[in-house]
Amino acid sequence: MVFVNEAWNDTDQIVVYSNYHKYWLDKERRIKNPLFDVFSGKILDLKEGKAQAIKYFYNLLTQEICEDVTICVVPSSNKDNKYSGRPN
């Protein structure tokens, strides 16, 4: 078992909390996306490594994951990404 919610363990579907909506509809013309919300902002903050976003998602997920489950994150293979798993 991985998830506290047993129904999530028995599905082959991806479980989502919310959808990410990009900030800009058209960055060049400075048109913001009206669907951009707090959750989407938290994802951008997480991407930037902001402590409050890490804590937010930790608190969100810790309630959903069973004890003694290890989560592994594989870094980006994009060599230009500062969080890449590739050596510079």
C-alpha positions as CSV (number, residue, x, y, z in Angstrom):
1,M,0.0,0.0,0.0
2,V,1.2,3.4,-0.9
3,F,-1.8,5.7,-0.4
4,V,-4.0,6.0,2.7
5,N,-7.0,6.2,0.4
6,E,-7.3,2.6,-0.7
7,A,-9.2,3.5,-3.9
8,W,-6.1,5.3,-5.1
9,N,-4.0,2.1,-4.7
10,D,-6.4,0.2,-7.0
11,T,-6.5,2.6,-9.9
12,D,-4.3,2.8,-13.0
13,Q,-5.2,6.5,-13.4
14,I,-3.1,9.4,-12.3
15,V,-4.4,11.0,-9.1
16,V,-4.4,14.8,-9.1
17,Y,-5.2,17.5,-6.6
18,S,-5.6,20.2,-9.1
19,N,-4.5,21.3,-12.5
20,Y,-1.6,23.6,-13.2
21,H,-2.4,26.7,-15.2
22,K,0.4,28.7,-16.7
23,Y,0.8,32.3,-15.6
24,W,1.0,33.9,-19.1
25,L,-1.4,33.3,-22.0
26,D,0.9,35.5,-24.1
27,K,4.1,36.7,-22.4
28,E,5.1,39.0,-25.2
29,R,1.8,41.0,-25.1
30,R,1.7,40.6,-21.2
31,I,-1.6,38.8,-21.2
32,K,-2.1,36.9,-17.9
33,N,-4.0,33.7,-17.7
34,P,-7.3,34.2,-15.8
35,L,-7.2,30.5,-14.8
36,F,-3.9,31.0,-12.9
37,D,-4.7,30.2,-9.3
38,V,-3.1,29.8,-5.9
39,F,-2.3,26.1,-6.5
40,S,-0.5,27.0,-9.8
41,G,1.4,29.6,-7.9
42,K,2.5,27.1,-5.3
43,I,3.8,24.8,-8.1
44,L,5.9,27.7,-9.5
45,D,7.2,28.4,-5.9
46,L,8.0,24.7,-5.5
47,K,9.9,24.8,-8.8
48,E,12.0,27.7,-7.4
49,G,12.7,25.7,-4.2
50,K,10.9,28.1,-1.9
51,A,10.6,26.7,1.6
52,Q,7.0,27.7,2.1
53,A,6.0,25.8,-1.0
54,I,8.0,22.7,0.0
55,K,6.2,22.8,3.4
56,Y,2.8,23.3,1.7
57,F,3.2,20.2,-0.6
58,Y,4.8,18.2,2.2
59,N,1.8,18.8,4.5
60,L,-0.6,18.1,1.6
61,L,1.0,14.8,0.7
62,T,2.0,13.5,4.1
63,Q,-1.6,12.9,4.9
64,E,-2.1,10.8,1.7
65,I,1.0,8.6,1.8
66,C,1.2,5.5,4.1
67,E,4.0,5.3,6.6
68,D,7.3,3.7,5.6
69,V,6.8,4.6,1.9
70,T,9.8,6.1,0.1
71,I,9.3,8.7,-2.6
72,C,12.1,9.3,-5.1
73,V,12.3,12.3,-7.3
74,V,14.3,12.0,-10.5
75,P,16.0,15.3,-11.5
76,S,15.6,16.8,-15.0
77,S,18.0,15.6,-17.6
78,N,18.0,19.1,-19.2
79,K,21.6,20.2,-19.0
80,D,20.6,23.9,-18.7
81,N,18.4,23.2,-15.7
82,K,20.2,24.1,-12.4
83,Y,18.4,21.1,-10.8
84,S,19.5,18.7,-13.5
85,G,21.0,15.3,-12.6
86,R,23.7,15.7,-15.2
87,P,27.1,17.0,-14.2
88,N,27.9,20.5,-15.6
